[in-house]
Amino acid sequence: MVIYTQNSITNLTAHWLDHHSVADGRTEIRLCRYADDEGRAQPLHAKGIVVQKGRDRWFAFGSANFTSPALLRSANEGNVETIILLGPAINRSLDPERLFDPLSSSARLESKADLRTSPRNDEEPKSAGYDILLSEALLDGEVLRLEADVPSEITGLSAAIDTYDGYTMTLHSCFAEDTSITFKVPPEALGRFNESSVVKLMGVNPDRSQAESNPVLIVNILDIEVGAPTRRQPHIYDAQQSAAKFVSVLNSLLSGEDEQRLIEFLNLCDIPLAYDSASRLIRREKPVWDGGVGMRALGERNLKFYKRLHEATMWFCERHLKKLQRHAKQPSPGSVANFLHIFLAAGSVLRAQLERLMQGLEARSGPLDREEWFSCRAHADAYFDVFEKMTDCLLNSYVKPMQRLYEHSQIKEEFLPNLESLGGLYDDMLGFRPRIDRLRSPSRPLMSLGYFHSVLSDKTWQRYEHKARANIGSVMRAVA
């Protein structure tokens, strides 16, 4: 994705550069200048979006703004905004770069220091003064999913919904788990969400007065070709909420034979960066790894499955390693929950892949040939290499700099909920080598096969294990 905007006129803030899609290179922001036909500088006010799929392009332009008056208020209380959508038949010769950068003046924004944000006309509603803090609303099929910080004393939750045309509805029956609240939407009401809709979470205070949240726009992603809602896979949504939910989803996906579903999960699940995640909106349950019990039924077939999962595994871990490195540039107690969510998620994927390899080898009835063993060693090298980089980032780039900047008590409070899971992950990762050793005994699959130059070789593994245990020991001492 490419965003074109104008310095000093733009309302983009430096936080845009912290977004995970900018960090991993999928989004770039380009600063441009604009002028009329006589060369006089002009401030940018127009808004336009080009969406491209294959050779087809859709072009939307108009006055619509992502502001509270435009999105969260009625026409009588806010603004009426209009956009025009032109379909592929009209846009075949459209050149987005020429359209958005007519003077060919754009330069990629690389540093926060180069961005000059326009002074803000503060019209946005403040969360202060609301009884409930509502942060997200997503329509997922027939379910409305809300993320909210609800004080424990508030009861009787309901969702009050207003649509662009004045239609209102209230949903009463909900399921709440920590900060996730879901409402079932009646099938006959689903069509109302195809246009702009706003929700407030309502409740009852202990004194029987009405509690309410800030209003939030309901996200309802539509397929641009057919206009029908797309359904985000619930397990991806859940995995993005916390380390515990990620591991729970991973355990579930590992228990079946649908490898394509697991590959899709690894390719599509991106855990967002959050630099201030110390509130109750970030869950603190402990991740529980089930030991890969769901993979055991596959037996030797795990060897084929793990090979087919290798590319998606590496892609998931490499892009989340970049997120950890991005976090390390701004270490703070407020970012710990999100950092550990990402760390434990990537570590759990590596652990699951090595566990699958081990279960396949342990179930193997005959000896492994040299070519197969070479492939196993190469994959193991890749997994342990990524884990070593994660470990180095955790201790040297994240924890140690944070120690110099913050009080120990602040750091300890944020790390404490996940310390046991962190230690368990290291024990599991370093426990694979002894299990492989046992398979090299007579009549076992790896009999007479050597480790050669892989990380599993005696001297290399001794150094690797010593460094890993020393690093996690240093982390534990620093934050315990």
Secondary structure, 3 states (H helix, E strand, C coil): CEEEEECCCCCCCHHHHHCHHHHCCCCEEEEECCECCCCCECCCCCEEEEEEECCEEEEEEECCCCCHHHHCCCCCCCCCCCEEEECCCCCCCCCHHHHHCCCCCCEECCCHHHCCCCCCCCCCCCCCCCCEEEEEEEEECCEEEEEEECCCCCEEEEEEEEECCCCEEEECCEEEECCEEEEECCHHHHHHHHCCEEEEEEEECCCCCEEEECCEECECCECCCCCCECCCCHHHHHHCCCHHHHHHHHHHHHCCCCHHHHHHHHHHCCCCCCCCCCCCCCCCCCCCCCCCHHHHHHHHHHHHHHHHHHHHHHHHHHHHHHHHHHHCCCCCHHHHHHHHHHHHHHHHHHHHHHHHHHHHHHCCCCCCCHHHHHHHHHHHHHHHHHHHHHHHHHHHHHHHHHHHHCCHHHHHHHHHHHHHHHHHHHHHHHCHHHHHHHCCCCCCCCCCCCCCCCCCCHHHHHHHHHHHHHHHHHHHHHHC
